[in-house]
Each structure stands twice: as structure tokens, then as C-alpha cells.
């Protein structure tokens, strides 16, 4: 059985590294805000608008944490985040963040992320995140159609 670090290393070989500095992300742990410094971001080539975030863990074990990330929309807003939040309620472990991947573009993306802990998580997470994006976009298109005169 392959461990997660060697699996991610294989994925990184095929992926494209996003250059530049990256903003940290935070998570709430036992009512305390913890910061995860994003060390590297890799753009996966096998799935459109998908990334792997490599973060330095705030605790010593494990040293690094990996997140599978899919972009739901490239220009986020509170309205779009509210719609996406309803889809994420049913799925444990999926988090939504508004994050600027490419700092030079000044676009805040709406991202759905899921932490990868084992190799089996990867395939399940990809399928889950793609289904989430498909349902989100379908709902968004139905809203747009209702607004048209």
C-alpha cells in the first residue's frame, strides 16, 4: 500500500506548480483559529481547475497536510458562496474558501477543498468534488434562466 506522500509526489510530477507566494488558510479547531501556511500549489492537469495545496501543519505530526481543491467559480461573491454552502452541508469534510490562487490577477476564486489523508481518499474526493461542482453549476444556471426576461 502506497503512502500519501509518495502518491502526492507522483501527482506533482505530472502537475504544474503555481509560482509565487501564497496566502495562508485558517481553520477552527476546538474554538481556536489555527493557521495553515500554504507552501506550494500544484495545478492538476488531469481535471480542469483542480489543484493540490501543500500546507505546513500547525502540529508536528504530520508535518505536511495535503488538500484536493476544485474551483467552483473564478470570480466569487457572497451570493455564490451562499449557494455553494447549501451543497456542502450534506458532505462532511468539504470546506469552502474564497482564495486568490494567482495573486497577480486579483480574482478571488470560490474553492471547495477536501483534505487527503490516504491514497483512497483521492479518487473518492475527486468524484465528490466534481459532483459538487456539477450540481452547483446546474443550480446557478437555473437561477440565471429564471432571471432572464
C-alpha positions as CSV (number, residue, x, y, z in Angstrom):
1,X,0.0,0.0,0.0
2,X,1.3,3.3,-1.1
3,X,1.5,6.2,1.5
4,X,0.0,9.6,0.8
5,X,3.4,11.4,0.5
6,X,4.7,9.2,-2.3
7,X,1.3,9.3,-4.0
8,X,1.3,13.2,-3.9
9,X,4.9,13.1,-5.2
10,X,3.7,11.2,-8.2
11,X,0.9,13.6,-8.8
12,X,3.2,16.6,-8.5
13,X,5.4,15.3,-11.3
14,X,2.5,15.5,-13.8
15,X,1.2,18.8,-12.4
16,X,2.2,22.4,-13.0
17,X,3.4,24.4,-10.0
18,X,1.8,27.7,-9.4
19,X,4.6,30.2,-8.8
20,X,4.7,32.9,-6.2
21,X,3.8,33.3,-2.6
22,X,0.5,32.0,-1.3
23,X,-1.8,33.3,1.4
24,X,-2.4,31.1,4.4
25,X,-5.7,29.5,5.2
26,X,-7.3,29.1,8.6
27,X,-9.4,26.5,10.3
28,X,-11.3,26.4,13.5
29,X,-10.1,23.7,15.9
30,X,-11.7,23.4,19.3
31,X,-13.0,27.1,19.1
32,X,-9.4,28.3,18.3
33,X,-8.4,29.7,15.0
34,X,-5.4,27.8,13.5
35,X,-3.3,29.0,10.6
36,X,-2.1,26.6,7.8
37,X,0.7,28.1,5.7
38,X,0.3,27.1,2.1
39,X,3.8,26.2,0.9
40,X,3.0,25.0,-2.6
41,X,0.1,24.8,-5.0
42,X,0.0,22.4,-7.9
43,X,-2.4,22.7,-10.9
44,X,-3.5,19.2,-11.8
45,X,-3.6,18.6,-15.5
46,X,-6.0,15.6,-15.4
47,X,-9.0,17.5,-14.1
48,X,-9.9,21.1,-15.1
49,X,-9.5,23.8,-12.4
50,X,-8.2,21.4,-9.8
51,X,-5.3,21.9,-7.5
52,X,-3.3,20.3,-4.7
53,X,-2.5,22.5,-1.8
54,X,0.5,21.6,0.3
55,X,0.3,23.2,3.7
56,X,2.6,23.2,6.7
57,X,0.7,21.7,9.6
58,X,0.5,23.7,12.9
59,X,1.1,20.5,14.8
60,X,4.2,18.3,14.3
61,X,2.6,15.2,13.1
62,X,2.2,15.0,10.2
63,X,4.5,17.8,9.1
64,X,2.5,18.5,5.9
65,X,-1.1,18.3,5.0
66,X,-2.5,18.0,1.5
67,X,-5.8,19.3,0.2
68,X,-7.5,18.5,-3.0
69,X,-9.1,21.7,-4.3
70,X,-11.6,22.4,-7.1
71,X,-12.5,25.8,-8.3
72,X,-16.3,26.3,-8.4
73,X,-16.2,29.8,-9.8
74,X,-13.3,32.1,-10.8
75,X,-15.0,35.3,-9.6
76,X,-16.5,34.7,-6.2
77,X,-19.2,36.7,-4.3
78,X,-21.1,36.3,-1.1
79,X,-24.2,35.3,-3.1
80,X,-22.3,32.4,-4.9
81,X,-20.7,31.3,-1.6
82,X,-24.2,31.1,0.0
83,X,-25.5,28.9,-2.8
84,X,-22.4,26.6,-2.6
85,X,-22.7,26.4,1.2
86,X,-26.1,24.6,0.8
87,X,-24.5,21.9,-1.3
88,X,-21.6,21.4,1.1
89,X,-23.9,20.8,4.2
90,X,-24.6,17.3,3.0
91,X,-20.9,16.4,2.5
92,X,-18.7,16.1,5.6
93,X,-15.1,17.2,5.2
94,X,-15.7,19.6,2.3
95,X,-14.8,23.2,3.1
96,X,-15.5,26.3,1.1
97,X,-13.0,29.1,0.9
98,X,-12.6,32.3,-1.0
99,X,-9.0,32.3,-2.1
100,X,-6.8,34.1,-4.6
101,X,-4.7,31.4,-6.3
102,X,-3.0,33.8,-8.8
103,X,-2.0,36.9,-6.9
104,X,-1.3,39.0,-10.0
105,X,-4.9,38.6,-11.3
106,X,-6.7,39.9,-8.2
107,X,-9.5,37.4,-8.7
108,X,-10.9,35.7,-5.7
109,X,-11.9,32.1,-6.5
110,X,-14.6,30.1,-4.7
111,X,-12.9,26.8,-3.9
112,X,-14.1,23.6,-2.5
113,X,-11.4,21.7,-0.7
114,X,-11.1,18.3,0.9
115,X,-8.1,17.0,2.9
116,X,-6.3,14.0,1.6
117,X,-5.2,11.6,4.4
118,X,-4.9,8.3,2.5
119,X,-4.5,7.3,-1.2
120,X,-8.0,6.0,-1.3
121,X,-9.3,9.5,-0.4
122,X,-8.0,10.9,-3.7
123,X,-10.4,9.1,-6.1
124,X,-13.4,9.4,-3.8
125,X,-12.6,13.1,-3.2
126,X,-12.2,13.9,-6.9
127,X,-15.6,12.3,-7.7
128,X,-17.3,14.0,-4.8
129,X,-15.9,17.5,-5.7
130,X,-16.7,17.1,-9.4
131,X,-20.3,16.1,-8.5
132,X,-20.5,19.1,-6.2
133,X,-19.3,21.5,-8.9
134,X,-21.7,19.9,-11.4
135,X,-24.7,20.4,-9.1
136,X,-23.6,23.9,-8.1
137,X,-23.3,25.0,-11.8
138,X,-26.7,23.4,-12.6
139,X,-28.3,25.3,-9.8
140,X,-26.6,28.5,-10.9
141,X,-27.8,28.0,-14.5
142,X,-31.4,27.5,-13.3
143,X,-31.2,30.8,-11.3
144,X,-29.8,32.6,-14.4
145,X,-32.6,31.2,-16.6
146,X,-35.3,32.4,-14.1
147,X,-33.8,35.9,-14.1
148,X,-33.9,36.2,-17.9
149,X,-36.9,38.2,-19.2
